[in-house]
Amino acid sequence: MKTGIVTGRIWATKRHELLPPGALVRLDLDEGGGSVIALDGFGVGIGDEALLIQGSVAAHYCGSPVDAVVVGIVDPAGER
């Protein structure tokens, strides 16, 4: 599991039929991990810190050919 900051949304006018519902978002990964496009079913916003899974774990989680999936939103420090 990795964390990253959401930096934007990716708009696709056509999507593969096996891709589950949800937005596509760009995240800058923590610790110099580069950036990644991930499927988001939670409604993360730009600037949010998100948890994501990648690779075969993400594909198994969605049951479709995806490489990265947002699985949670990190709460800001001190808020609950």
N, CA, C and O atoms as a GROMACS GRO file, in nm:
protein
  320
    1MET      N    1   0.085  -0.116   0.000
    1MET     CA    2   0.000   0.000   0.000
    1MET      C    3   0.090   0.123   0.000
    1MET      O    4   0.192   0.127   0.068
    2LYS      N    5   0.050   0.223  -0.077
    2LYS     CA    6   0.126   0.347  -0.087
    2LYS      C    7   0.036   0.466  -0.059
    2LYS      O    8  -0.087   0.452  -0.056
    3THR      N    9   0.096   0.582  -0.037
    3THR     CA   10   0.020   0.704  -0.021
    3THR      C   11   0.067   0.804  -0.126
    3THR      O   12   0.180   0.800  -0.174
    4GLY      N   13  -0.024   0.895  -0.160
    4GLY     CA   14   0.008   0.999  -0.256
    4GLY      C   15  -0.091   1.113  -0.246
    4GLY      O   16  -0.198   1.099  -0.187
    5ILE      N   17  -0.054   1.224  -0.305
    5ILE     CA   18  -0.140   1.343  -0.307
    5ILE      C   19  -0.209   1.351  -0.443
    5ILE      O   20  -0.144   1.340  -0.547
    6VAL      N   21  -0.341   1.370  -0.440
    6VAL     CA   22  -0.418   1.382  -0.564
    6VAL      C   23  -0.386   1.517  -0.627
    6VAL      O   24  -0.403   1.621  -0.564
    7THR      N   25  -0.339   1.514  -0.753
    7THR     CA   26  -0.301   1.638  -0.821
    7THR      C   27  -0.392   1.672  -0.937
    7THR      O   28  -0.381   1.782  -0.993
    8GLY      N   29  -0.481   1.582  -0.975
    8GLY     CA   30  -0.572   1.614  -1.085
    8GLY      C   31  -0.664   1.498  -1.119
    8GLY      O   32  -0.652   1.388  -1.064
    9ARG      N   33  -0.755   1.525  -1.211
    9ARG     CA   34  -0.848   1.424  -1.258
    9ARG      C   35  -0.820   1.398  -1.406
    9ARG      O   36  -0.779   1.488  -1.479
   10ILE      N   37  -0.843   1.276  -1.448
   10ILE     CA   38  -0.827   1.237  -1.587
   10ILE      C   39  -0.967   1.212  -1.642
   10ILE      O   40  -1.042   1.132  -1.586
   11TRP      N   41  -1.001   1.278  -1.750
   11TRP     CA   42  -1.133   1.262  -1.810
   11TRP      C   43  -1.122   1.170  -1.930
   11TRP      O   44  -1.038   1.191  -2.017
   12ALA      N   45  -1.205   1.069  -1.936
   12ALA     CA   46  -1.208   0.975  -2.048
   12ALA      C   47  -1.350   0.971  -2.104
   12ALA      O   48  -1.444   0.935  -2.034
   13THR      N   49  -1.364   1.008  -2.230
   13THR     CA   50  -1.498   1.008  -2.289
   13THR      C   51  -1.545   0.867  -2.320
   13THR      O   52  -1.665   0.840  -2.325
   14LYS      N   53  -1.450   0.776  -2.342
   14LYS     CA   54  -1.484   0.635  -2.363
   14LYS      C   55  -1.399   0.552  -2.268
   14LYS      O   56  -1.281   0.582  -2.245
   15ARG      N   57  -1.460   0.448  -2.213
   15ARG     CA   58  -1.391   0.361  -2.118
   15ARG      C   59  -1.413   0.216  -2.157
   15ARG      O   60  -1.514   0.182  -2.218
   16HIS      N   61  -1.318   0.132  -2.121
   16HIS     CA   62  -1.331  -0.012  -2.146
   16HIS      C   63  -1.447  -0.064  -2.064
   16HIS      O   64  -1.469  -0.021  -1.951
   17GLU      N   65  -1.522  -0.156  -2.122
   17GLU     CA   66  -1.642  -0.208  -2.055
   17GLU      C   67  -1.613  -0.280  -1.924
   17GLU      O   68  -1.702  -0.291  -1.839
   18LEU      N   69  -1.491  -0.330  -1.905
   18LEU     CA   70  -1.457  -0.399  -1.781
   18LEU      C   71  -1.410  -0.304  -1.670
   18LEU      O   72  -1.394  -0.346  -1.556
   19LEU      N   73  -1.389  -0.177  -1.704
   19LEU     CA   74  -1.344  -0.081  -1.602
   19LEU      C   75  -1.462  -0.044  -1.512
   19LEU      O   76  -1.564   0.003  -1.562
   20PRO      N   77  -1.449  -0.065  -1.381
   20PRO     CA   78  -1.559  -0.035  -1.289
   20PRO      C   79  -1.589   0.115  -1.285
   20PRO      O   80  -1.507   0.196  -1.327
   21PRO      N   81  -1.707   0.152  -1.235
   21PRO     CA   82  -1.740   0.294  -1.221
   21PRO      C   83  -1.643   0.362  -1.125
   21PRO      O   84  -1.591   0.300  -1.033
   22GLY      N   85  -1.621   0.488  -1.147
   22GLY     CA   86  -1.532   0.566  -1.062
   22GLY      C   87  -1.452   0.664  -1.146
   22GLY      O   88  -1.444   0.652  -1.268
   23ALA      N   89  -1.395   0.760  -1.079
   23ALA     CA   90  -1.314   0.861  -1.147
   23ALA      C   91  -1.171   0.810  -1.165
   23ALA      O   92  -1.127   0.720  -1.094
   24LEU      N   93  -1.102   0.867  -1.259
   24LEU     CA   94  -0.959   0.841  -1.276
   24LEU      C   95  -0.886   0.964  -1.224
   24LEU      O   96  -0.914   1.076  -1.268
   25VAL      N   97  -0.792   0.944  -1.133
   25VAL     CA   98  -0.720   1.056  -1.072
   25VAL      C   99  -0.569   1.036  -1.085
   25VAL      O  100  -0.519   0.924  -1.089
   26ARG      N  101  -0.498   1.148  -1.092
   26ARG     CA  102  -0.351   1.145  -1.094
   26ARG      C  103  -0.302   1.172  -0.952
   26ARG      O  104  -0.349   1.265  -0.886
   27LEU      N  105  -0.209   1.090  -0.906
   27LEU     CA  106  -0.150   1.108  -0.773
   27LEU      C  107   0.001   1.118  -0.785
   27LEU      O  108   0.064   1.045  -0.862
   28ASP      N  109   0.060   1.210  -0.708
   28ASP     CA  110   0.204   1.215  -0.691
   28ASP      C  111   0.236   1.131  -0.568
   28ASP      O  112   0.195   1.165  -0.457
   29LEU      N  113   0.308   1.022  -0.588
   29LEU     CA  114   0.338   0.931  -0.478
   29LEU      C  115   0.439   0.991  -0.382
   29LEU      O  116   0.527   1.068  -0.422
   30ASP      N  117   0.427   0.956  -0.254
   30ASP     CA  118   0.520   1.003  -0.151
   30ASP      C  119   0.657   0.940  -0.172
   30ASP      O  120   0.671   0.839  -0.240
   31GLU      N  121   0.756   1.003  -0.112
   31GLU     CA  122   0.894   0.954  -0.112
   31GLU      C  123   0.952   0.940  -0.252
   31GLU      O  124   1.023   0.844  -0.281
   32GLY      N  125   0.921   1.036  -0.340
   32GLY     CA  126   0.981   1.038  -0.473
   32GLY      C  127   0.940   0.923  -0.562
   32GLY      O  128   1.017   0.882  -0.649
   33GLY      N  129   0.820   0.870  -0.542
   33GLY     CA  130   0.774   0.754  -0.618
   33GLY      C  131   0.718   0.786  -0.755
   33GLY      O  132   0.666   0.697  -0.821
   34GLY      N  133   0.725   0.912  -0.799
   34GLY     CA  134   0.670   0.949  -0.929
   34GLY      C  135   0.522   0.974  -0.921
   34GLY      O  136   0.469   1.005  -0.814
   35SER      N  137   0.454   0.960  -1.034
   35SER     CA  138   0.309   0.980  -1.036
   35SER      C  139   0.242   0.858  -1.097
   35SER      O  140   0.305   0.779  -1.167
   36VAL      N  141   0.113   0.845  -1.070
   36VAL     CA  142   0.036   0.730  -1.116
   36VAL      C  143  -0.108   0.774  -1.140
   36VAL      O  144  -0.157   0.868  -1.077
   37ILE      N  145  -0.175   0.706  -1.233
   37ILE     CA  146  -0.318   0.725  -1.255
   37ILE      C  147  -0.388   0.610  -1.185
   37ILE      O  148  -0.350   0.494  -1.202
   38ALA      N  149  -0.490   0.641  -1.105
   38ALA     CA  150  -0.559   0.538  -1.028
   38ALA      C  151  -0.710   0.552  -1.041
   38ALA      O  152  -0.762   0.662  -1.064
   39LEU      N  153  -0.780   0.441  -1.028
   39LEU     CA  154  -0.925   0.440  -1.024
   39LEU      C  155  -0.969   0.479  -0.883
   39LEU      O  156  -0.919   0.426  -0.785
   40ASP      N  157  -1.064   0.573  -0.875
   40ASP     CA  158  -1.110   0.622  -0.745
   40ASP      C  159  -1.260   0.603  -0.733
   40ASP      O  160  -1.336   0.656  -0.813
   41GLY      N  161  -1.303   0.528  -0.634
   41GLY     CA  162  -1.445   0.510  -0.607
   41GLY      C  163  -1.490   0.581  -0.481
   41GLY      O  164  -1.604   0.565  -0.438
   42PHE      N  165  -1.400   0.660  -0.420
   42PHE     CA  166  -1.430   0.724  -0.292
   42PHE      C  167  -1.465   0.872  -0.305
   42PHE      O  168  -1.527   0.928  -0.215
   43GLY      N  169  -1.426   0.935  -0.414
   43GLY     CA  170  -1.452   1.078  -0.430
   43GLY      C  171  -1.343   1.166  -0.373
   43GLY      O  172  -1.372   1.270  -0.315
   44VAL      N  173  -1.217   1.124  -0.389
   44VAL     CA  174  -1.107   1.208  -0.341
   44VAL      C  175  -1.105   1.339  -0.418
   44VAL      O  176  -1.149   1.346  -0.533
   45GLY      N  177  -1.054   1.441  -0.354
   45GLY     CA  178  -1.043   1.572  -0.417
   45GLY      C  179  -0.898   1.609  -0.439
   45GLY      O  180  -0.807   1.550  -0.380
   46ILE      N  181  -0.877   1.707  -0.523
   46ILE     CA  182  -0.741   1.755  -0.547
   46ILE      C  183  -0.684   1.807  -0.416
   46ILE      O  184  -0.749   1.884  -0.345
   47GLY      N  185  -0.563   1.764  -0.384
   47GLY     CA  186  -0.497   1.801  -0.259
   47GLY      C  187  -0.514   1.699  -0.148
   47GLY      O  188  -0.442   1.705  -0.048
   48ASP      N  189  -0.608   1.605  -0.164
   48ASP     CA  190  -0.627   1.500  -0.063
   48ASP      C  191  -0.510   1.403  -0.065
   48ASP      O  192  -0.450   1.378  -0.170
   49GLU      N  193  -0.478   1.348   0.052
   49GLU     CA  194  -0.382   1.239   0.059
   49GLU      C  195  -0.461   1.109   0.055
   49GLU      O  196  -0.556   1.091   0.131
   50ALA      N  197  -0.422   1.018  -0.033
   50ALA     CA  198  -0.497   0.895  -0.053
   50ALA      C  199  -0.409   0.773  -0.035
   50ALA      O  200  -0.288   0.778  -0.057
   51LEU      N  201  -0.472   0.662   0.005
   51LEU     CA  202  -0.406   0.531   0.011
   51LEU      C  203  -0.438   0.460  -0.119
   51LEU      O  204  -0.551   0.466  -0.167
   52LEU      N  205  -0.338   0.392  -0.177
   52LEU     CA  206  -0.367   0.317  -0.298
   52LEU      C  207  -0.294   0.184  -0.300
   52LEU      O  208  -0.190   0.166  -0.236
   53ILE      N  209  -0.352   0.093  -0.376
   53ILE     CA  210  -0.290  -0.036  -0.400
   53ILE      C  211  -0.261  -0.044  -0.548
   53ILE      O  212  -0.326   0.020  -0.630
   54GLN      N  213  -0.159  -0.126  -0.583
   54GLN     CA  214  -0.118  -0.136  -0.722
   54GLN      C  215  -0.096  -0.280  -0.764
   54GLN      O  216  -0.090  -0.371  -0.682
   55GLY      N  217  -0.085  -0.299  -0.895
   55GLY     CA  218  -0.050  -0.428  -0.952
   55GLY      C  219  -0.160  -0.531  -0.943
   55GLY      O  220  -0.278  -0.498  -0.951
   56SER      N  221  -0.121  -0.657  -0.926
   56SER     CA  222  -0.217  -0.766  -0.926
   56SER      C  223  -0.317  -0.755  -0.811
   56SER      O  224  -0.430  -0.802  -0.823
   57VAL      N  225  -0.275  -0.694  -0.702
   57VAL     CA  226  -0.368  -0.674  -0.588
   57VAL      C  227  -0.481  -0.582  -0.631
   57VAL      O  228  -0.597  -0.607  -0.599
   58ALA      N  229  -0.449  -0.475  -0.702
   58ALA     CA  230  -0.551  -0.381  -0.750
   58ALA      C  231  -0.644  -0.449  -0.850
   58ALA      O  232  -0.766  -0.431  -0.844
   59ALA      N  233  -0.587  -0.526  -0.941
   59ALA     CA  234  -0.669  -0.596  -1.040
   59ALA      C  235  -0.764  -0.696  -0.973
   59ALA      O  236  -0.880  -0.706  -1.011
   60HIS      N  237  -0.714  -0.768  -0.872
   60HIS     CA  238  -0.798  -0.864  -0.800
   60HIS      C  239  -0.908  -0.791  -0.722
   60HIS      O  240  -1.022  -0.837  -0.718
   61TYR      N  241  -0.875  -0.680  -0.660
   61TYR     CA  242  -0.970  -0.600  -0.581
   61TYR      C  243  -1.088  -0.556  -0.667
   61TYR      O  244  -1.203  -0.560  -0.623
   62CYS      N  245  -1.059  -0.512  -0.790
   62CYS     CA  246  -1.163  -0.463  -0.880
   62CYS      C  247  -1.224  -0.571  -0.968
   62CYS      O  248  -1.333  -0.555  -1.022
   63GLY      N  249  -1.152  -0.680  -0.981
   63GLY     CA  250  -1.198  -0.784  -1.072
   63GLY      C  251  -1.190  -0.742  -1.218
   63GLY      O  252  -1.264  -0.792  -1.302
   64SER      N  253  -1.099  -0.650  -1.247
   64SER     CA  254  -1.083  -0.601  -1.384
   64SER      C  255  -0.938  -0.557  -1.405
   64SER      O  256  -0.860  -0.549  -1.310
   65PRO      N  257  -0.901  -0.529  -1.530
   65PRO     CA  258  -0.762  -0.496  -1.560
   65PRO      C  259  -0.724  -0.353  -1.520
   65PRO      O  260  -0.713  -0.265  -1.606
   66VAL      N  261  -0.704  -0.330  -1.393
   66VAL     CA  262  -0.661  -0.200  -1.343
   66VAL      C  263  -0.525  -0.217  -1.275
   66VAL      O  264  -0.495  -0.324  -1.222
   67ASP      N  265  -0.444  -0.112  -1.278
   67ASP     CA  266  -0.311  -0.121  -1.219
   67ASP      C  267  -0.301  -0.048  -1.086
   67ASP      O  268  -0.211  -0.079  -1.006
   68ALA      N  269  -0.391   0.047  -1.059
   68ALA     CA  270  -0.386   0.121  -0.932
   68ALA      C  271  -0.528   0.161  -0.891
   68ALA      O  272  -0.607   0.205  -0.974
   69VAL      N  273  -0.558   0.146  -0.762
   69VAL     CA  274  -0.690   0.176  -0.709
   69VAL      C  275  -0.677   0.252  -0.577
   69VAL      O  276  -0.600   0.212  -0.490
   70VAL      N  277  -0.752   0.361  -0.563
   70VAL     CA  278  -0.759   0.432  -0.436
   70VAL      C  279  -0.847   0.350  -0.342
   70VAL      O  280  -0.960   0.315  -0.377
   71VAL      N  281  -0.795   0.319  -0.223
   71VAL     CA  282  -0.870   0.237  -0.127
   71VAL      C  283  -0.900   0.312   0.003
   71VAL      O  284  -0.960   0.256   0.094
   72GLY      N  285  -0.860   0.439   0.011
   72GLY     CA  286  -0.888   0.515   0.131
   72GLY      C  287  -0.839   0.658   0.119
   72GLY      O  288  -0.756   0.690   0.034
   73ILE      N  289  -0.892   0.743   0.206
   73ILE     CA  290  -0.851   0.883   0.214
   73ILE      C  291  -0.788   0.903   0.351
   73ILE      O  292  -0.849   0.869   0.452
   74VAL      N  293  -0.668   0.959   0.355
   74VAL     CA  294  -0.597   0.982   0.482
   74VAL      C  295  -0.657   1.105   0.548
   74VAL      O  296  -0.668   1.210   0.485
   75ASP      N  297  -0.696   1.092   0.676
   75ASP     CA  298  -0.749   1.205   0.751
   75ASP      C  299  -0.636   1.304   0.779
   75ASP      O  300  -0.524   1.264   0.810
   76PRO      N  301  -0.666   1.435   0.768
   76PRO     CA  302  -0.564   1.533   0.805
   76PRO      C  303  -0.523   1.515   0.951
   76PRO      O  304  -0.606   1.475   1.033
   77ALA      N  305  -0.399   1.544   0.984
   77ALA     CA  306  -0.348   1.527   1.120
   77ALA      C  307  -0.432   1.606   1.220
   77ALA      O  308  -0.463   1.723   1.200
   78GLY      N  309  -0.467   1.540   1.328
   78GLY     CA  310  -0.539   1.606   1.437
   78GLY      C  311  -0.689   1.613   1.420
   78GLY      O  312  -0.757   1.659   1.511
   79GLU      N  313  -0.743   1.569   1.306
   79GLU     CA  314  -0.889   1.574   1.286
   79GLU      C  315  -0.945   1.432   1.289
   79GLU      O  316  -0.884   1.340   1.236
   80ARG      N  317  -1.060   1.416   1.351
   80ARG     CA  318  -1.130   1.286   1.353
   80ARG      C  319  -1.277   1.308   1.356
   80ARG      O  320  -1.354   1.211   1.358
   0.00000   0.00000   0.00000
